[in-house]
Amino acid sequence: MREDTIVQAAAGVHLVHGSNTNWVVIAEGDDVTLIDTGYPGDRALLLESLASLGHRPESVRAVLVTHGHADHLGSVEYLSAAHGTPVYLHEAEVPHARREFVHQVSAGRILANAWRPRVLPWAVHAVRSGGLGDVRVSSPQPFPAPGPLDLPGRPVPVLTPGHTAGHSVYHLPDAGLVISGDALVSGHAISGTSGPQLLPVMFDKDRAGTRESLRIIEKLEGDTLLPGHGPLHRGSVRAAAQLAYERAS
């Protein structure tokens, strides 16, 4: 594991860089909230990141999912089946996680964009990392109640639809953190831009909705952004969302 794989965002909160996707570890004592899990091929790194922070898989009180794409669901079912870890996400995303339907970039759309720089290397990596594998979650659950969850960090789910119908970000208001999944990122393997941005348009189910969800993120108080792709972003979350909105115009 590279030295820069795990980045501390705040006391007890770490952003972990997987092969192309990030996950977040929130710890209070021996208890952990895990947000997303990377690709299936990231499992060894996921477990190593927990161990490096002093935690076992059994320490994970729950996995919170931003959305049901393969590069975020990779080890969710493994943790659920092997350790009985509960899995929570927005009710609109529950059937997506069960694979009752799939809202994910298609092979045809990838081929149509294959002429763009960096698309084919990203696609090869996605396939090799298990992006075409079965990542369905057997027992995903909707959030038990509105407001802060009774988990380490007391994360507050906030619905930000567009990338998928039930995409959610997680706000830690006391720590000034927003864990933004794919609703607002700071980079991507096929993006030629660095800093706050939306993912390339081919990844979104509803591009207009994704852009409008930046207005939701803009209202969340915070000074640190933990995205699903790209590096940790220090600075006003409001300003980051505004910049991404302008870039997406």
SULKA-V979092 format. One record per residue. N is the residue number from 1. RES is the residue in three letters. PHI is phi in radians with two decimals (999 if undefined). NEAR is the number of other C-alpha atoms within 12 Angstrom. D_CENTER is the distance of its C-alpha to the mean C-alpha in Angstrom with 2 decimals. Layout:
N,RES,PHI,NEAR,D_CENTER
N,RES,PHI,NEAR,D_CENTER
This chain:
1,MET,999,19,20.03
2,ARG,-1.17,14,20.41
3,GLU,-1.09,11,21.28
4,ASP,-1.67,15,18.46
5,THR,-1.17,28,15.68
6,ILE,-1.89,29,15.20
7,VAL,-2.14,29,15.40
8,GLN,-1.38,27,16.56
9,ALA,-1.66,31,15.33
10,ALA,-2.87,26,17.81
11,ALA,-1.00,20,19.98
12,GLY,1.40,27,18.13
13,VAL,-2.17,37,14.61
14,HIS,-2.29,37,13.24
15,LEU,-1.63,45,10.46
16,VAL,-2.00,44,10.80
17,HIS,-1.56,36,10.95
18,GLY,-1.41,37,11.01
19,SER,-1.13,35,13.15
20,ASN,-2.51,36,11.06
21,THR,-2.36,45,7.37
22,ASN,-1.75,45,6.38
23,TRP,-2.35,51,6.11
24,VAL,-2.24,52,8.14
25,VAL,-1.98,49,11.63
26,ILE,-2.02,43,13.71
27,ALA,-2.12,33,17.31
28,GLU,-2.31,24,20.55
29,GLY,1.11,19,23.35
30,ASP,-1.57,21,22.75
31,ASP,-1.72,26,20.09
32,VAL,-2.30,35,16.34
33,THR,-1.82,41,13.31
34,LEU,-1.93,50,10.38
35,ILE,-1.96,51,6.81
36,ASP,1.19,53,5.22
37,THR,-2.49,52,7.87
38,GLY,1.32,44,7.87
39,TYR,-1.25,40,10.85
40,PRO,-0.95,38,13.93
41,GLY,-1.23,30,15.71
42,ASP,-1.58,35,13.60
43,ARG,-1.01,30,15.04
44,ALA,-1.05,22,17.84
45,LEU,-1.20,29,15.80
46,LEU,-1.03,43,13.51
47,LEU,-1.15,31,16.83
48,GLU,-1.15,22,18.42
49,SER,-1.14,34,15.92
50,LEU,-1.10,35,16.65
51,ALA,-1.09,21,20.31
52,SER,-1.11,21,20.44
53,LEU,-1.63,30,19.40
54,GLY,1.54,22,22.07
55,HIS,-2.18,26,20.30
56,ARG,-1.77,24,20.87
57,PRO,-0.97,36,18.67
58,GLU,-1.17,26,21.05
59,SER,-1.33,30,20.01
60,VAL,-1.32,39,16.65
61,ARG,-1.27,33,17.67
62,ALA,-2.89,39,14.71
63,VAL,-1.80,47,11.27
64,LEU,-1.76,53,9.19
65,VAL,-1.94,53,6.90
66,THR,-1.26,55,5.08
67,HIS,-2.95,54,6.97
68,GLY,-1.61,49,9.29
69,HIS,-1.60,49,9.03
70,ALA,-1.03,40,10.58
71,ASP,-1.40,44,8.39
72,HIS,-2.07,47,5.76
73,LEU,-1.64,50,8.96
74,GLY,-0.77,43,11.16
75,SER,-2.04,44,12.74
76,VAL,-1.11,49,12.19
77,GLU,-1.15,35,15.70
78,TYR,-1.02,30,17.19
79,LEU,-1.14,35,16.47
80,SER,-1.14,30,17.67
81,ALA,-1.31,19,20.73
82,ALA,-1.40,14,21.72
83,HIS,-2.24,20,21.26
84,GLY,1.19,21,21.17
85,THR,-1.25,29,17.81
86,PRO,-1.20,33,17.04
87,VAL,-2.18,43,13.87
88,TYR,-2.13,44,13.11
89,LEU,-2.83,43,11.47
90,HIS,-1.13,35,13.30
91,GLU,-1.01,29,16.62
92,ALA,-1.23,28,16.21
93,GLU,-1.70,39,13.27
94,VAL,-1.02,34,15.31
95,PRO,-1.13,26,17.56
96,HIS,-1.15,34,14.88
97,ALA,-1.13,42,13.52
98,ARG,-1.34,29,17.24
99,ARG,1.16,24,17.71
100,GLU,-1.26,15,20.41
101,PHE,-2.70,17,19.26
102,VAL,-2.28,24,16.80
103,HIS,-1.92,27,15.34
104,GLN,-2.52,30,14.23
105,VAL,-0.94,28,16.02
106,SER,-1.54,19,19.44
107,ALA,-1.04,20,21.60
108,GLY,-1.10,12,24.08
109,ARG,-1.20,20,21.83
110,ILE,-1.10,25,20.82
111,LEU,-1.09,16,24.57
112,ALA,-1.17,14,25.46
113,ASN,-1.86,22,23.37
114,ALA,-1.12,19,24.48
115,TRP,-1.27,13,26.97
116,ARG,-1.31,19,24.39
117,PRO,-1.00,14,23.97
118,ARG,1.33,19,21.21
119,VAL,-1.20,26,20.22
120,LEU,-1.13,21,22.20
121,PRO,-1.03,18,21.12
122,TRP,-1.10,24,17.42
123,ALA,-1.11,29,18.50
124,VAL,-1.08,20,20.56
125,HIS,-1.07,24,17.83
126,ALA,-1.05,32,15.53
127,VAL,-1.15,19,18.59
128,ARG,-1.14,19,19.55
129,SER,-1.58,28,16.21
130,GLY,1.63,26,16.60
131,GLY,-1.12,34,14.77
132,LEU,-1.75,26,17.85
133,GLY,-1.37,20,18.17
134,ASP,-1.48,24,18.19
135,VAL,-1.95,32,14.88
136,ARG,-1.06,34,16.11
137,VAL,-1.85,36,15.78
138,SER,-1.23,26,19.29
139,SER,-2.31,25,19.01
140,PRO,-1.24,36,15.93
141,GLN,-2.18,27,17.08
142,PRO,-1.21,27,16.68
143,PHE,-0.93,33,16.36
144,PRO,-1.19,20,19.87
145,ALA,-2.83,15,20.88
146,PRO,-1.21,17,20.00
147,GLY,1.55,18,19.39
148,PRO,-1.05,20,18.23
149,LEU,-1.48,26,17.34
150,ASP,-1.42,22,19.86
151,LEU,-2.50,31,17.61
152,PRO,-0.89,30,17.46
153,GLY,1.58,38,16.47
154,ARG,0.86,26,17.26
155,PRO,-1.14,40,13.90
156,VAL,-1.88,34,14.63
157,PRO,-1.22,41,12.52
158,VAL,-2.33,36,13.14
159,LEU,-1.17,37,13.22
160,THR,-2.35,40,12.30
161,PRO,-1.25,36,13.51
162,GLY,2.40,33,14.16
163,HIS,-1.02,41,11.39
164,THR,-2.41,38,11.99
165,ALA,-1.13,34,14.51
166,GLY,-2.01,38,12.59
167,HIS,-0.99,44,9.26
168,SER,-2.30,46,8.95
169,VAL,-1.76,43,8.15
170,TYR,-2.17,50,9.66
171,HIS,-1.87,39,12.83
172,LEU,-1.97,35,14.93
173,PRO,-1.08,25,18.09
174,ASP,-1.16,19,20.43
175,ALA,-1.65,25,18.50
176,GLY,1.22,28,17.73
177,LEU,-2.04,41,13.97
178,VAL,-2.20,51,11.24
179,ILE,-1.72,53,7.56
180,SER,-1.79,56,6.65
181,GLY,0.91,51,3.31
182,ASP,-1.82,51,5.92
183,ALA,-1.33,55,8.70
184,LEU,-2.74,55,9.84
185,VAL,-2.12,42,9.49
186,SER,-2.10,39,12.28
187,GLY,2.86,31,13.01
188,HIS,-2.83,31,12.57
189,ALA,-1.03,28,14.92
190,ILE,-1.87,30,17.00
191,SER,-1.60,25,17.08
192,GLY,-1.61,18,20.29
193,THR,-2.01,19,19.17
194,SER,-1.93,23,17.78
195,GLY,1.62,30,16.67
196,PRO,-0.98,41,14.93
197,GLN,-2.93,39,14.61
198,LEU,-1.53,47,13.23
199,LEU,-1.14,40,12.31
200,PRO,-0.91,35,15.60
201,VAL,-1.03,27,17.05
202,MET,-1.14,27,17.26
203,PHE,-1.52,28,13.63
204,ASP,-1.64,29,14.04
205,LYS,-1.21,28,15.88
206,ASP,-2.41,25,17.48
207,ARG,-1.07,26,17.57
208,ALA,-1.08,22,19.79
209,GLY,-1.15,26,17.58
210,THR,-1.06,41,14.53
211,ARG,-1.14,35,17.01
212,GLU,-1.18,27,18.47
213,SER,-1.17,36,15.27
214,LEU,-1.08,42,15.46
215,ARG,-1.18,28,18.61
216,ILE,-1.25,31,16.86
217,ILE,-1.09,41,14.59
218,GLU,-0.99,31,17.87
219,LYS,-1.53,21,19.46
220,LEU,-1.52,35,17.23
221,GLU,-1.25,25,19.15
222,GLY,3.09,31,17.60
223,ASP,-2.19,28,18.30
224,THR,-2.53,36,15.16
225,LEU,-1.97,50,11.79
226,LEU,-1.96,50,8.84
227,PRO,-1.50,48,6.72
228,GLY,-1.29,49,4.05
229,HIS,-2.47,42,7.63
230,GLY,1.66,38,10.92
231,PRO,-1.35,34,12.65
232,LEU,-0.96,41,12.68
233,HIS,-2.01,35,14.54
234,ARG,-1.64,25,17.55
235,GLY,2.38,23,19.36
236,SER,-0.91,23,19.51
237,VAL,-1.13,39,16.36
238,ARG,-1.01,29,18.92
239,ALA,-1.14,28,20.26
240,ALA,-1.11,39,16.97
241,ALA,-1.14,41,16.30
242,GLN,-1.13,28,19.97
243,LEU,-1.11,27,19.96
244,ALA,-1.08,33,17.15
245,TYR,-1.10,30,19.18
246,GLU,-1.13,17,22.30
247,ARG,-1.13,20,20.98
248,ALA,-1.47,24,19.92
249,SER,-1.20,16,23.44
